[in-house]
């Protein structure tokens, strides 16, 4: 087989000793690796901020926002209930099922004031009808009285969500209604149940454990009404010890003794 012209030329140059003047063909160089580039992990994006809570705007009509004149001008408890039962002055109003005004003797000598309605009260529209109410009824009976001999109300007339403590602004929205109830009933003694009514009625911020059993006074409508703070029946059910039950019984006996002495 005849060599190719290129091979023949290479052989000739090799014989002349000048092969080095012609470079052998080199394989094509492999491509250089791409330069290393540092990649950064994607930065976490901030979570979208929650929308600001909408400020509750109470209605301005006389039904949803009863004017002070209508409250002060109510001559009876029935008139007062009629004037305020459509109240929507605070956010509790739109969430209620029933408006819990209060119930009992319109001229009761002994008045009980609790915190606010619970689930059973919201369903029935009556104060203290659940387990705590059953215990309160037994307490009243132990004094030789019936539920109808007393008057039972709460600081707020609508149930707070999840039975939480009413917020200060919620209590303030309802406090004028409670004041008018007290003025119309004119009780000889008020028994506050738990810390909330004591704080909202008298401005006493001390814990109920420290203050219970110690007489206070409410000045309202030109009268000074003795106030006996004691534990809420719901607390008694949670802490059903002999010491707690004895403490409440002593407080109620003191309230009843005050009434008996005043009427003697």
C-alpha positions as CSV (number, residue, x, y, z in Angstrom):
1,X,0.0,0.0,0.0
2,X,1.5,3.3,-1.0
3,X,2.0,5.8,1.8
4,X,-0.1,8.9,1.6
5,X,1.6,12.1,0.4
6,X,1.6,13.4,4.0
7,X,3.2,10.3,5.4
8,X,5.8,10.4,2.6
9,X,6.6,14.1,3.4
10,X,7.0,13.2,7.1
11,X,9.4,10.4,6.3
12,X,11.5,12.7,4.1
13,X,11.8,15.3,6.8
14,X,12.7,12.6,9.3
15,X,15.5,11.4,7.1
16,X,16.7,15.0,6.9
17,X,16.6,15.3,10.6
18,X,14.3,18.2,10.6
19,X,11.1,16.5,11.7
20,X,11.0,18.7,14.8
21,X,10.2,21.6,12.6
22,X,6.8,20.2,12.0
23,X,4.7,19.6,15.0
24,X,2.8,16.4,15.4
25,X,-0.9,16.9,15.5
26,X,-2.1,17.2,19.1
27,X,-5.4,16.0,20.4
28,X,-7.8,18.8,20.9
29,X,-7.5,20.1,24.5
30,X,-10.3,19.2,26.9
31,X,-12.4,22.2,27.8
32,X,-11.3,23.9,31.0
33,X,-13.7,23.3,33.9
34,X,-16.0,26.2,34.5
35,X,-14.8,28.5,37.2
36,X,-16.3,27.8,40.6
37,X,-19.0,30.2,41.6
38,X,-20.3,30.4,45.1
39,X,-24.1,30.2,45.1
40,X,-26.0,31.6,48.0
41,X,-29.0,29.8,49.4
42,X,-32.2,31.8,48.7
43,X,-32.9,34.1,51.5
44,X,-36.2,33.4,53.4
45,X,-38.8,35.9,52.5
46,X,-40.5,37.6,55.5
47,X,-43.9,36.3,56.2
48,X,-46.7,38.6,55.3
49,X,-47.7,40.6,58.3
50,X,-51.1,39.9,59.7
51,X,-53.7,42.6,58.9
52,X,-54.3,45.0,61.8
53,X,-57.4,44.2,63.8
54,X,-60.4,46.2,62.7
55,X,-61.4,48.7,65.3
56,X,-64.9,48.1,66.5
57,X,-67.3,50.9,65.6
58,X,-70.4,50.9,67.8
59,X,-73.7,52.0,66.3
60,X,-75.0,55.4,66.9
61,X,-78.7,54.7,67.0
62,X,-80.6,54.8,70.3
63,X,-81.2,51.0,70.1
64,X,-77.6,49.8,69.5
65,X,-76.1,52.6,71.7
66,X,-78.7,53.6,74.4
67,X,-78.2,57.2,75.4
68,X,-77.4,58.0,79.0
69,X,-80.7,59.8,79.4
70,X,-82.7,56.7,78.5
71,X,-80.7,54.7,81.1
72,X,-81.0,57.4,83.9
73,X,-84.7,57.9,83.0
74,X,-85.7,54.3,83.4
75,X,-88.1,54.2,86.4
76,X,-88.3,50.4,86.8
77,X,-86.1,47.4,86.0
78,X,-88.5,46.5,83.2
79,X,-88.0,50.0,81.7
80,X,-84.3,49.7,82.0
81,X,-84.2,46.3,80.3
82,X,-86.4,47.6,77.5
83,X,-84.0,50.5,77.0
84,X,-80.8,48.5,76.8
85,X,-81.6,45.0,75.6
86,X,-80.5,46.0,72.0
87,X,-77.2,47.3,73.1
88,X,-74.2,46.9,70.8
89,X,-71.8,49.4,72.4
90,X,-68.9,46.9,72.7
91,X,-67.8,43.9,70.6
92,X,-69.5,41.5,72.9
93,X,-72.9,42.5,71.7
94,X,-72.7,41.2,68.1
95,X,-71.5,37.9,69.4
96,X,-74.1,37.1,71.9
97,X,-77.1,34.8,71.6
98,X,-79.1,36.3,74.4
99,X,-78.9,39.5,76.4
100,X,-78.5,38.6,80.1
101,X,-80.1,41.5,82.0
102,X,-80.3,39.9,85.5
103,X,-83.2,38.6,87.6
104,X,-84.7,38.5,91.0
105,X,-86.7,40.5,93.4
106,X,-86.9,44.2,92.3
107,X,-86.5,45.4,95.9
108,X,-84.1,42.7,97.0
109,X,-82.1,43.4,100.2
110,X,-79.3,41.1,99.1
111,X,-77.8,41.5,95.6
112,X,-75.2,39.2,94.0
113,X,-73.0,40.6,91.2
114,X,-70.8,38.3,89.1
115,X,-68.5,38.7,86.2
116,X,-70.4,37.9,83.0
117,X,-72.7,35.3,81.4
118,X,-71.3,31.9,80.4
119,X,-72.5,29.4,77.8
120,X,-75.6,28.3,79.6
121,X,-76.5,31.9,80.5
122,X,-76.0,33.0,76.9
123,X,-78.4,30.3,75.7
124,X,-81.1,30.9,78.3
125,X,-80.8,34.7,78.9
126,X,-80.6,34.2,82.6
127,X,-77.7,34.7,85.1
128,X,-76.1,31.9,87.0
129,X,-78.0,28.9,85.6
130,X,-75.0,26.5,85.0
131,X,-73.1,24.5,87.5
132,X,-71.9,27.6,89.2
133,X,-75.5,28.8,89.4
134,X,-76.7,25.6,91.0
135,X,-74.0,26.1,93.7
136,X,-75.1,29.7,94.2
137,X,-78.7,28.6,94.6
138,X,-77.6,26.1,97.3
139,X,-75.6,28.9,99.0
140,X,-78.6,31.2,99.0
141,X,-80.8,28.4,100.3
142,X,-78.4,27.7,103.2
143,X,-79.0,31.3,104.3
144,X,-82.7,30.6,104.6
145,X,-83.5,32.5,101.4
146,X,-84.7,31.6,97.9
147,X,-83.2,32.7,94.7
148,X,-86.2,34.9,94.1
149,X,-85.6,36.8,97.4
150,X,-82.3,38.1,96.0
151,X,-81.3,39.9,92.8
152,X,-78.5,38.4,90.6
153,X,-76.7,40.3,87.9
154,X,-73.3,40.6,86.2
155,X,-70.8,43.3,85.3
156,X,-71.4,42.6,81.6
157,X,-74.7,41.5,80.0
158,X,-73.2,39.6,77.1
159,X,-71.0,36.5,77.1
160,X,-67.2,37.1,76.5
161,X,-65.7,34.7,74.0
162,X,-64.6,31.4,75.6
163,X,-65.8,32.8,79.0
164,X,-62.8,35.0,79.3
165,X,-62.6,37.9,81.7
166,X,-64.3,41.0,80.3
167,X,-61.9,43.6,79.0
168,X,-61.9,47.0,80.8
169,X,-63.5,48.7,77.8
170,X,-66.2,46.0,77.7
171,X,-66.9,46.4,81.4
172,X,-67.0,50.2,81.1
173,X,-69.6,50.0,78.3
174,X,-71.9,48.0,80.6
175,X,-71.2,49.6,84.0
176,X,-73.7,52.4,83.7
177,X,-76.4,49.8,83.2
178,X,-75.4,47.9,86.4
179,X,-75.2,51.2,88.4
180,X,-78.8,52.0,87.3
181,X,-79.9,48.5,88.4
182,X,-78.4,49.0,91.8
183,X,-80.1,52.4,92.1
184,X,-83.5,50.9,91.3
185,X,-83.1,47.9,93.5
186,X,-81.5,49.7,96.5
187,X,-80.1,46.6,98.1
188,X,-79.0,46.6,101.7
189,X,-75.9,44.6,100.9
190,X,-74.0,43.6,97.7
191,X,-72.0,40.4,97.5
192,X,-69.4,40.5,94.7
193,X,-68.5,37.1,93.3
194,X,-64.9,37.0,92.2
195,X,-62.3,39.7,91.4
196,X,-63.9,41.3,88.3
197,X,-67.0,43.0,90.0
198,X,-64.9,44.1,92.9
199,X,-62.4,45.8,90.5
200,X,-65.0,47.3,88.2
201,X,-67.4,48.5,90.9
202,X,-64.9,49.7,93.5
203,X,-61.6,50.0,91.7
204,X,-60.1,47.4,94.0
205,X,-57.3,45.6,92.0
206,X,-56.1,43.3,94.8
207,X,-56.5,39.6,94.4
208,X,-59.8,38.2,95.7
209,X,-57.9,35.7,97.9
210,X,-56.4,38.6,99.8
211,X,-59.5,40.8,99.9
212,X,-62.4,38.4,100.4
213,X,-64.3,38.7,103.7
214,X,-63.3,42.3,104.1
215,X,-66.1,44.8,104.0
216,X,-66.0,47.6,101.4
217,X,-68.5,50.4,100.5
218,X,-70.0,51.5,97.2
219,X,-71.0,55.1,97.0
220,X,-73.8,55.4,94.4
221,X,-76.8,57.6,94.0
222,X,-76.2,59.4,97.3
223,X,-76.1,56.1,99.2
224,X,-73.3,54.0,100.7
225,X,-73.9,50.3,100.2
226,X,-71.9,47.7,102.1
227,X,-70.1,45.3,99.8
228,X,-68.9,41.8,100.8
229,X,-66.3,40.3,98.4
230,X,-66.2,36.5,98.2
231,X,-65.1,33.8,95.8
232,X,-67.0,33.1,92.6
233,X,-69.0,29.9,92.7
234,X,-67.0,28.6,89.7
235,X,-63.8,29.0,91.7
236,X,-65.4,27.1,94.6
237,X,-66.2,24.2,92.1
238,X,-62.6,24.2,90.9
239,X,-61.1,24.5,94.4
240,X,-63.6,22.4,96.3
241,X,-61.8,22.3,99.6
242,X,-63.1,22.7,103.1
243,X,-61.2,25.9,103.6
244,X,-62.7,27.5,100.4
245,X,-66.2,26.4,101.2
246,X,-65.9,27.6,104.8
247,X,-64.6,31.0,103.7
248,X,-67.5,31.6,101.3
249,X,-70.0,30.4,104.0
250,X,-68.5,32.9,106.5
251,X,-68.8,35.7,103.9
252,X,-72.4,35.0,103.2
253,X,-73.3,34.7,106.8
254,X,-71.7,38.1,107.5
255,X,-73.8,39.6,104.6
256,X,-77.0,38.1,106.0
257,X,-76.2,39.2,109.5
258,X,-75.8,42.8,108.3
259,X,-79.2,42.7,106.6
260,X,-80.8,41.2,109.7
261,X,-79.3,43.8,112.0
262,X,-80.3,46.7,109.7
263,X,-83.9,45.4,109.6
264,X,-84.2,44.7,113.3
